[in-house]
Amino acid sequence: MSALTEIAAGVYVATSEFALTNTVVVAGTDGACLVIDPGVTVAEMAALADEIAARGLRVSTAWSTHPHWDHVLWHAALGATPRFAAPAAVHVAETERDAMMAGAEQSAPGHDLALCGQLTPLAGDAIDWAGPAARLIVHDGHAPGHGAVFFPGTGVIAVGDMCSDVEIPLLDTDGADPLGDYRTGLARLAAVPGVRTVVPGHGHVGDGDEFRRRIATDTAYLDQLGLGQPFGDARIGQDWMRVCHDEQLRYCQR
């Protein structure tokens, strides 16, 4: 994982070598900090805890953007702190815990699985913590209870697994309306005023113009997908993403 890089006043991002997964750390008052989707490997998370401490911060609150294994991990060195997610995401984390932990053990072995996926449901439209205002944008695109976090004071939005420059939109095809849910999610993100920096769950940080470009690019992908005809996307490079793209296309052809 890269070192924490300050992308706005008091907002830091570290990027894992695993799928360019991003962790967001936001400094609050009296040394408190909010952590969003911390790390992937055990070594990365231990290093993240060390760096947070070296900056004179302590983790007071955590947020998981959605209930996939790589976004619900934890490490004892980060402390016993409240770890929140949207209610629908917590429900999935509870009911599909065994499969999620199997995914973690296969791709990032060695975690204390008793600490992972232990989330508390947080309803409402904001995270109440000792730091900058943190507004929630919750929808069911990509996964149930997918919760982006917007910090209006800096214009930073942590969008979870959407608006990526390296991944296509990945639908939750177990949902009742995968395309509709994803469109709703994009629309809610697009409606957030004052976005100046976007942090995707996987990929590279972008400015406000890039945020809007990615919204448009993802919308265009969904439009093409809905037609049910073969098409390409510049982000399809790795084999697993080609497989997902083909599966989504077949789903829309049914």
Secondary structure as GFF3:
##gff-version 3
##sequence-region A 1 254
A	DSSP	beta_strand	5	8	.	.	.	ID=ss1
A	DSSP	beta_strand	11	15	.	.	.	ID=ss2
A	DSSP	beta_strand	22	27	.	.	.	ID=ss3
A	DSSP	beta_strand	32	36	.	.	.	ID=ss4
A	DSSP	alpha_helix	42	54	.	.	.	ID=ss5
A	DSSP	beta_strand	58	63	.	.	.	ID=ss6
A	DSSP	three_ten_helix	69	71	.	.	.	ID=ss7
A	DSSP	three_ten_helix	76	78	.	.	.	ID=ss8
A	DSSP	beta_strand	83	85	.	.	.	ID=ss9
A	DSSP	alpha_helix	87	95	.	.	.	ID=ss10
A	DSSP	alpha_helix	97	107	.	.	.	ID=ss11
A	DSSP	beta_strand	120	121	.	.	.	ID=ss12
A	DSSP	beta_strand	126	127	.	.	.	ID=ss13
A	DSSP	beta_strand	134	139	.	.	.	ID=ss14
A	DSSP	beta_strand	146	151	.	.	.	ID=ss15
A	DSSP	beta_strand	156	160	.	.	.	ID=ss16
A	DSSP	alpha_helix	178	190	.	.	.	ID=ss17
A	DSSP	beta_strand	197	200	.	.	.	ID=ss18
A	DSSP	beta_strand	206	207	.	.	.	ID=ss19
A	DSSP	alpha_helix	208	227	.	.	.	ID=ss20
A	DSSP	alpha_helix	239	253	.	.	.	ID=ss21
###
